[in-house]
Every structure is written in C-alpha cells, then in structure tokens.
Amino acid sequence: MDNCCTEYQIRIPLHLMAQRTIADRRGSISVTKRSPKSARPRKAAMFQRHAWDNGYESAVSEITEIGREFYSRGWVLGTSGNFSTVLHREPLWLAITSTGSDKGHLNPPQILEIDETASVFRGEGRPSAETSLHFAIVRGRAAGAVLHTHSVWSTVLSEQRASEGGVSIEGYEMLKGLDGVSSHQHREWLPIVENSQDVEELAQQISNTLKENPKVHGFLLRAHGLYTWGATIAEAKRHVEILEFLMETLVRTGSTVARPRRVGL
C-alpha cells in the first residue's frame, strides 16, 4: 500500500450538528481516503517555479542561437556537441542541451533545466551523456557556461598531438581574444585528455587536469572535440571562436607557433 493520500472534504450542514461540540461546529470534517493514483508525481510538480526562471528563458534563447551558428560553421554536425549555462550556483542548477539533439535545429524543449543530480525539471528528453563533464568544469573553474564542439580541426589536432599530452600555441594575435590574455606572445596550453565511454571516470580525469593546469582556457578530448568555458555564455562563445580559429590555423599550416614577420617585406 502506498503512503500517499488524497484528502476529501465532506460538508455537513450546520443545523445537523447542533448536538456536536463547539469544536465540531466549523461546518466540515475531513475524511482521508487512499488513492492509488496519488502514487504518481504530478507533472505540475516537475515545473515548479524558481527565482531564476527568467534566466532559464534567456538561456534557451542564447543556446538555440549558438547551436544554429556553430552548426553553420561545421563545429557541431549531426547530433554532436553539447552546451550548458549556470542558472543558479547554490544549489547548482544548469540549463543544458538534451542528448541526441540536432544543435542546428534546437527547439526550446530540448534545453533542459536540471539540478546537481542531473534530474530534469523542465524540458523533454534526457540530459547530455556528458553532463558530468559540465559539472566538473563548472565546479573546477567556477564557470558560468560550458560549450563543447566537434570540429574537424579539434578532432585532427587532438589525434596528431596526443603523444605530446597537449598543444602549445603562441605568437598569434587571436590569442588576445582569450580572457586575461593581452599579448600575442602569450603561450596557451591545450591539454589533451584520453577519451572514455566511462563518463564518471572521464569527469574525474578532467577535474584532475583542471587542477594541474589552472590557467588553461580549454582542453581537447582525444579524437573527440573541444571543451571550453567562460564566466558568461558570451565569453564561452568567444573562446570557442578563438580556439577553433587557432586550431584550424595549426592544422592548415602544420605549426603551433606563428612565424615572425620580416619588417619591410
């Protein structure tokens, strides 16, 4: 027998209660009846309102727009890639793309509102299979948004440089688009993490990588793709654009260091 109950109110006319105590003269008594239907959680409870509801609506708009743009650039073809943004920090809630969704044609229900246990409170479908990685990055970097792409360039580069453990990039003006970087002479390190279908183990590897490399702006999963983040989703988007540009340059030129220009030529 379930423990859920449905309460019914039985109204009794006051003139029939003249012989009852004063306490009974309230005009009604409650009778409890068990109902098997109440064992199921009501759907409305899954859509409880939160103080950050307006943030969720903004996140849906921003994520769907980013999906269309990244798809048009060839960075999230098929159902690849996943995006998230923080809705609330304590407790931690995210808006994240659902698994198997076409990022070029995202609909609002495919952007899920989840808590820190990855339980879905709004939207349709299941969270991205890599949700644990998003949580690891948000916690490890205090990030406000996490974006993951599957471009040709990140896939090729992560395989080519896997034996080196990462990619060192320096000398490119575009590096100044990364948060906190003010010179083209900056050297950016992109760690390469071995891919795994054990997502929880992979999340732990990523947490360790972020601790060992506190200044990086992203990392590569081998033969998989790029992960980057930002304080805001706009900053994370900019980091994707910068790093994707640099990775394409490296693959096309076969170099990680910009060659110095000769003055007068």
ABEGO torsion letter per residue (X at the ends): XBABBBBBBBBBBAAAAAABBAAAAAGBBBBBBBBAAAABBBAAAAABBBAAAAAAAAAAAAAAAAAAAAAAAGABBEABEBBBBBABAOBBBBBBBBBGBBAAABBAAABBBBBAAGBBABEBEBBBAAAAAAAAAAAAAGBABBBBBBBAAAAAAAAAAAAAGEBBBBGBAAAAABBGBABAABBBBBBBBBBBABAAAAAAAAAAAAAABAABABBBBBGAEBBBBBABAAAAAAAAAAAAAAAAAAAAAGBABBBBBBBGX
